[in-house]
Amino acid sequence: MPEPQLATTSLGKSVDIHRPEGITAPAAPTVLLWHGSGPDERDVMGPLARAVAARGVVVLVPDWRADAADGGRAELLDSLAFARDHAAGGRLVVAGWSAGAPAAVGVALRPETAGGWRPAAVVGIAAQYDRPARTTGTVLLDDLTAGRAADAPVPVRLVHGTQDTLEDVAYSRKFRAALAEHGWEADLTEIPADHAGSIMTEYDPAARRCRESHDPAVRAAAAVTAQVIADVARGV
């Protein structure tokens, strides 16, 4: 894959733009992919972003800081505005890993967060959904119970590793069931991975951050994550 193009949001946060080979304009579906709560860790999402781009999708990976005074809300929504401009009205999917996952789904449950705009679909990877989402400040399970956006539910795809000891897969199972109960199109794909492995990485204790994994088993499991995101982006 070619090196990502570096861009900047209006708030000055860096964004990596991963394009399929041969794509020089937003002629492919677009995915906005949010990292977790580690500050400015767009590089952590690089392995997964490259795998999704190789499947014919433009992937935007912005930095954001969960330790900001607002929990990262302004930076996340600023990157969403950047992605909407970049997609130029084309199909745009919002996805996230760990803390980025409820942030992504929150945009679908509370479209007023983005001025009434709704993504084509959302993807949540390896997260729990009973805490306030960084984009909305509300708990997604509570939003579902209150009937938020039930008039036009957005497809939700969840991916979770069965070996995840940080965020147990039970969280995604519970959330998928809640979505279905409230009339949302929801699906959960379970993969043989831990928390980091779900995005093709492994945790490095010395660096205290995730880095790309070259373990064939990890890469095979996370390739399923990439395929789910690519399929959702293409509307498959």
C-alpha positions in Angstrom: 0.0 0.0 0.0 1.2 3.6 -0.7 2.1 5.8 2.3 -0.9 7.6 3.8 -1.4 11.3 2.9 -1.1 13.6 5.9 -3.8 16.2 6.4 -5.0 18.5 9.2 -8.4 19.2 10.6 -9.6 22.7 11.4 -8.5 22.2 15.1 -5.0 21.3 13.9 -5.2 17.5 14.5 -3.3 15.3 12.1 -5.2 12.9 9.9 -3.8 10.0 7.9 -5.6 9.4 4.6 -5.1 5.8 3.4 -6.2 5.3 -0.2 -6.5 2.1 -2.3 -3.9 1.9 -4.9 -4.9 3.9 -8.0 -7.4 6.1 -6.2 -6.4 9.7 -6.3 -9.9 11.3 -5.6 -12.7 10.4 -3.2 -14.1 7.9 -5.8 -14.3 5.1 -3.2 -16.5 4.8 -0.1 -14.9 6.4 2.9 -14.4 5.2 6.5 -13.6 7.5 9.4 -11.7 5.3 11.9 -11.2 6.5 15.5 -8.5 5.2 17.8 -9.0 4.5 21.5 -8.3 6.6 24.6 -4.5 6.8 24.1 -3.7 10.4 23.2 -3.0 11.1 19.5 -2.5 7.4 18.6 -3.6 7.4 15.0 -0.5 5.3 14.2 -1.9 2.5 16.2 -4.8 2.2 13.7 -2.3 2.1 10.8 -2.2 -1.7 10.3 -6.0 -2.0 10.3 -6.4 1.1 8.1 -4.0 -0.3 5.5 -5.9 -3.6 5.5 -9.2 -1.9 4.9 -7.8 0.4 2.2 -6.4 -2.6 0.4 -10.0 -3.8 0.1 -11.0 -0.7 -2.0 -11.9 1.8 0.7 -10.5 5.3 1.6 -9.7 5.3 5.3 -9.3 8.5 7.4 -7.5 8.1 10.8 -7.4 11.3 12.9 -5.6 12.0 16.1 -7.7 13.0 19.2 -7.1 13.3 22.9 -9.4 11.6 25.4 -7.6 13.5 28.1 -8.9 16.9 26.8 -11.2 18.9 29.1 -14.2 17.7 27.1 -13.1 14.1 26.8 -12.1 14.6 23.1 -15.6 15.6 21.9 -14.6 18.7 20.0 -11.7 16.9 18.2 -13.8 13.9 17.3 -16.6 16.0 15.9 -14.1 18.2 14.1 -12.6 15.1 12.4 -16.2 14.0 11.5 -16.7 17.4 9.7 -13.4 16.8 7.9 -14.5 13.4 6.8 -17.8 14.6 5.6 -16.1 17.2 3.5 -13.6 14.7 2.2 -16.3 12.2 1.3 -18.1 15.0 -0.7 -21.5 13.5 -0.2 -20.5 10.0 -0.9 -20.9 7.0 1.3 -19.3 7.6 4.7 -19.1 5.0 7.5 -17.9 5.9 11.0 -15.9 3.3 12.9 -14.0 3.1 16.1 -11.9 0.9 18.4 -12.2 0.7 22.2 -13.2 4.2 23.4 -13.6 5.2 19.7 -16.3 2.6 19.2 -19.1 4.1 21.4 -18.1 7.5 20.1 -18.8 6.2 16.5 -22.1 4.6 17.4 -23.2 7.6 19.4 -23.2 9.7 16.2 -25.9 7.3 14.8 -28.0 7.3 18.0 -27.9 11.0 18.4 -27.7 12.5 14.9 -28.2 16.0 16.3 -24.6 15.7 17.4 -23.7 16.3 13.7 -26.5 18.7 12.9 -29.0 15.9 12.0 -26.6 14.1 9.7 -26.4 10.3 9.9 -23.6 8.0 8.7 -24.4 5.2 6.2 -23.4 2.8 8.9 -21.3 2.5 12.0 -18.8 -0.1 13.2 -17.7 -0.7 16.8 -14.6 -2.7 17.6 -13.8 -4.2 21.0 -15.7 -1.9 23.4 -18.3 -1.6 26.1 -21.4 0.5 25.6 -22.6 1.2 29.1 -20.3 4.3 29.6 -20.9 7.8 28.2 -19.8 8.1 24.6 -17.1 10.6 23.9 -19.1 12.3 21.1 -22.4 12.6 23.0 -21.7 12.4 26.7 -24.6 10.0 27.0 -24.7 6.2 27.6 -25.7 4.4 24.4 -27.8 1.8 26.2 -29.8 4.6 27.8 -30.2 6.3 24.4 -31.6 3.1 23.0 -34.1 2.7 25.9 -35.2 6.3 25.3 -35.9 5.5 21.6 -33.2 7.8 20.2 -33.1 7.9 16.4 -35.5 4.9 16.3 -37.3 6.5 13.4 -34.3 6.0 11.1 -31.9 3.4 12.6 -28.5 3.2 11.1 -26.9 -0.3 10.5 -24.5 -1.2 13.3 -21.8 -3.8 13.0 -19.8 -4.9 16.0 -16.5 -6.8 16.1 -15.1 -8.3 19.3 -12.3 -10.6 20.2 -13.2 -13.7 22.3 -9.9 -13.5 24.1 -10.3 -9.8 25.1 -9.6 -9.5 28.8 -9.8 -5.7 28.9 -13.2 -5.4 27.3 -15.0 -8.7 27.6 -16.9 -9.8 24.5 -20.1 -10.0 26.7 -20.3 -6.2 26.4 -20.8 -6.4 22.6 -23.2 -9.4 22.9 -25.3 -7.4 25.3 -25.3 -4.3 23.1 -26.1 -6.2 20.0 -29.1 -7.7 21.7 -30.2 -4.3 22.9 -29.9 -2.9 19.4 -32.0 -5.7 18.0 -34.6 -5.3 20.7 -35.1 -1.7 19.8 -35.4 -2.3 16.1 -31.9 -1.6 14.9 -30.1 -3.6 12.2 -27.2 -5.1 14.2 -24.7 -7.8 13.8 -21.7 -9.0 15.9 -18.7 -10.8 14.5 -16.6 -12.6 17.1 -12.9 -13.2 16.3 -10.1 -15.2 18.1 -8.3 -12.1 19.3 -7.5 -10.1 22.4 -8.1 -6.3 22.7 -5.1 -5.2 20.7 -5.3 -8.1 18.3 -8.7 -7.1 17.0 -7.0 -4.2 15.2 -3.8 -6.2 14.1 -1.7 -5.0 16.9 -0.1 -6.2 20.1 0.5 -4.4 23.4 4.1 -3.4 24.1 4.4 -3.0 27.9 7.8 -1.2 27.6 6.3 1.4 25.3 2.9 1.3 27.0 1.2 1.4 23.7 0.1 -1.0 20.9 2.3 -1.7 17.9 1.8 -3.7 14.7 1.7 -7.5 15.2 3.4 -9.8 12.7 1.9 -12.9 14.3 0.1 -14.8 11.6 -2.8 -15.7 13.9 -3.3 -12.1 15.0 -3.1 -10.8 11.5 -5.6 -13.5 10.3 -8.1 -12.6 13.0 -7.8 -8.9 12.4 -8.2 -9.4 8.7 -11.8 -10.4 9.6 -12.2 -7.0 11.3 -10.9 -5.3 8.1 -13.2 -7.3 5.9 -16.2 -6.4 8.0 -15.4 -2.7 7.8 -14.7 -2.8 4.1 -18.0 -4.7 3.4 -20.0 -2.2 5.5 -18.3 0.7 3.6 -19.2 -0.8 0.3 -22.8 -1.5 1.5 -22.4 -5.3 1.2 
